[in-house]
Amino acid sequence: MKKYQVVILGAGAGGLSSASRLLKSGIKDIAIIDHADQHAYQPAWPLVGSGEEKKTRTVKSMSRVIPKAIDHIQQRVTRIQPVERKVYLDNDDFIMYEYLVVALGIQLDFQEIEGLEATLGRNGVTTNYLYDYTDYTYELLKQTKAGNVIITKPKSVIKGGVAPENTLFTFDEFIRDQKDNKAHLIFKSGKDTLFPVEKYRRYMEKHLNNKHIEYQLNQELIKVDGDKKEATFKEWATGETYTLPFSMIVVTPPMSAPDVVKSSTLSDEQGWLDVNPFTLQHVRHQNVFGIGDCTNLPTIKMGAAVRKQMPVLVSNLLSQIKGKQLKAHYDGSTACPIATEYGQAFIAEFGYDMKPKESMPIDQGKTNPLLYQVKKRGIPLMYWNALLKGKA
Ligand SMILES: Cc1cc2nc3c(=O)[nH]c(=O)nc-3n(C[C@H](O)[C@H](O)[C@H](O)COP(=O)(O)OP(=O)(O)OC[C@H]3O[C@@H](n4cnc5c(N)ncnc54)[C@H](O)[C@@H]3O)c2cc1C
């Protein structure tokens, strides 16, 4: 059994950036627990699926990104016991902590869609939500010359909230640019709106209409038959189901809190890590903090949100350690870059009040080649060289 002053669960965007910042702030006794041997820059995966990025450029080994002074315990967390201040691992060992940061990300529930797991990566069925299939998405796009190309989005909360729309717009341009291509692009979203912020919803609608892209809301993918190349949807409003043939389908799966959070006493009624939305401190355990996709923070789950949460978390955790009042506040800031074609993007940026809160001195709701470059080149550079090193 080992004990650390700070234990961080998950070496993704939230866990790693918090670990680096805590280390720089003078906390030396830190362990980070993550079974993965690679860290991924996931926002680039839709770019891989559209042929704009190489898959291998989106990952680095954990040993390259975790600071040497931090212990990486390469195990899966199986149980969290906050009263005993213990975390159990899948080798049956446990680790004790004084302070805990939970940064376990979100769970992909592919199993919720009947038949999907059996055919994923074959028969024209793909996803940009798993590293392994991102390049298969682009292979399929290049091969497909006719039939339905379906892009799906579930009703559930997801990470990278507009990843399906990024794929949709670039696919539209790719297909239209080929004179002999008769493929028919369709967007099926389980959501009841195109975007939760009115200004950007209008822009999204305008682009879809101007490009004559077929889209339907309140449509949930519930079954995939890979051999028959058929997808079944449920219409949320009526409960009715119907089946469509496809040549290719890009699935964004339903998502939920990680099981290990759901089954712990740290969760809220929906299973998310129950934190104060402003201080990021757990609502019942003062020595526990949370960041990123596994939390119940009512904002869109993005790396951009993690970037704004991390300094707040670290500042408040340090105050908690020193017995001081928690003064740093997170306002729900998040940002969603949306490529409306290859080389053009807009960036929706807003807070808990769902009102635009743009950080650049231009109208970020209007498409712009500069915003595309910010998405494709600028943000990844900032991610690897600043955020993961604890600089927000
Ligand atoms: C396709 C796609 C497109 C996206 N597009 C954008 C975008 O354009 N802009 C943007 O800002 N964000 C985007 N995102 C979202 C962004 O990647 C996430 O919001 C961000 O990574 C959240 O950070 P996190 O630390 O909460 O979770 P993650 O970065 O996912 O890290 C979670 C970590 O926890 C580990 N873990 C999980 N369970 C366990 C366990 N039981 N034991 C030990 N370790 C565990 C995982 O291995 C992982 O390393 C996108 C994501 C995807 C997948």
The ligand as an ORCA input file, in Angstrom:
! r2SCAN-3c Opt
* xyz 0 1
  C     -13.905     12.912    -31.568
  C     -13.660     13.973    -30.525
  C     -13.640     15.313    -30.894
  C     -13.418     16.305    -29.950
  N     -13.350     17.625    -30.347
  C     -13.008     18.576    -29.444
  C     -12.769     19.915    -29.875
  O     -12.862     20.250    -31.059
  N     -12.427     20.835    -28.939
  C     -12.298     20.498    -27.604
  O     -11.973     21.372    -26.819
  N     -12.541     19.241    -27.173
  C     -12.877     18.275    -28.047
  N     -13.065     16.977    -27.622
  C     -13.248     16.702    -26.190
  C     -11.962     16.593    -25.359
  O     -11.068     15.651    -25.919
  C     -12.349     16.173    -23.953
  O     -13.375     17.025    -23.477
  C     -11.176     16.229    -23.001
  O     -10.212     15.291    -23.398
  C     -11.655     15.956    -21.583
  O     -10.582     15.752    -20.715
  P     -10.739     14.740    -19.477
  O      -9.453     14.812    -18.726
  O     -11.999     14.993    -18.776
  O     -10.916     13.303    -20.164
  P      -9.895     12.530    -21.104
  O      -8.947     13.475    -21.749
  O     -10.711     11.650    -21.975
  O      -9.043     11.637    -20.093
  C      -9.595     10.637    -19.288
  C      -8.463      9.699    -18.870
  O      -8.961      8.825    -17.858
  C      -8.441      7.523    -18.093
  N      -9.341      6.560    -17.468
  C     -10.630      6.316    -17.753
  N     -11.132      5.366    -16.944
  C     -10.119      5.002    -16.123
  C     -10.005      4.075    -15.035
  N     -11.043      3.328    -14.617
  N      -8.810      3.975    -14.409
  C      -7.750      4.723    -14.785
  N      -7.802      5.621    -15.787
  C      -8.978      5.767    -16.443
  C      -8.382      7.410    -19.604
  O      -7.461      6.399    -20.014
  C      -7.950      8.822    -20.003
  O      -6.549      8.928    -20.128
  C     -13.238     15.951    -28.565
  C     -13.246     14.603    -28.199
  C     -13.441     13.619    -29.169
  C     -13.390     12.158    -28.775
*
